[in-house]
């Protein structure tokens, strides 16, 4: 069983579907299915059962998982060591971030990078999913939550207060909410429960108990877009709203207890690669120029 076969096995095991495994491997779904079938045929064993809930590992598949993960760790360590020692300012760097941070900071960073080092190619993924840097799913991440893995280097790029916002048209139609009334009579826009751990059952410290949640969004970009469309009241980091004249901050003295943060995350070994350092510098400069 070679490393390419192991990658297919692990991707299907972790995702449960051929489609999601294909996305992890950056290949098409048919390729994953074909390689998985060939692997099972070569081993003479069934690794997965296809169920209504997706692919579920058989006892043989579960028994093989530890060995596959050991192979993955060895392969990643080899790649990290060789890539980390690379002094060339060329090649590809995989970056993952959220859609809003990509639009506001990472894409401007790529403009800087293109001017400085045109031989570096960035593969940019925007998702609320947390990519695993230790498994080489990405080389760099710009995240809103600081990971606690000791193998990763974390640097805080920025921190902003989170305030309560609505459009002037919304407030003209509905009035401003009254502190202590739990948003009675008002439409609210919030994150989906799985997106952030900072939301809870309140907005900027005010209970949402009497408000109408009219939409749950999957990203900060979609939340900001919905607020700007006048659909209701929601929380935004102040940097997103301070240059938008259509938005009004409600209760400026109130902020969410947890600020909105941006963290630059890299692996300790890859941090030494020249092309990775160049991308790190461009992203850092993009945040510094905004600040």
Secondary structure as UniProt FT lines:
FT   HELIX           3..15
FT   HELIX           18..25
FT   HELIX           29..43
FT   STRAND          48..51
FT   TURN            52..53
FT   STRAND          54..57
FT   HELIX           59..84
FT   STRAND          91..97
FT   HELIX           99..101
FT   HELIX           102..106
FT   HELIX           107..116
FT   TURN            118..119
FT   STRAND          120..126
FT   HELIX           133..135
FT   STRAND          140..143
FT   TURN            150..151
FT   STRAND          152..160
FT   STRAND          162..167
FT   HELIX           168..174
FT   TURN            179..180
FT   TURN            182..185
FT   STRAND          187..191
FT   TURN            193..195
FT   TURN            200..201
FT   STRAND          202..203
FT   TURN            204..205
FT   STRAND          206..207
FT   TURN            209..210
FT   STRAND          212..217
FT   HELIX           220..228
FT   TURN            229..230
FT   STRAND          233..237
FT   HELIX           238..241
FT   TURN            242..243
FT   TURN            245..246
FT   STRAND          247..250
FT   TURN            252..253
FT   STRAND          260..267
FT   TURN            268..269
FT   HELIX           270..272
FT   HELIX           274..290
//
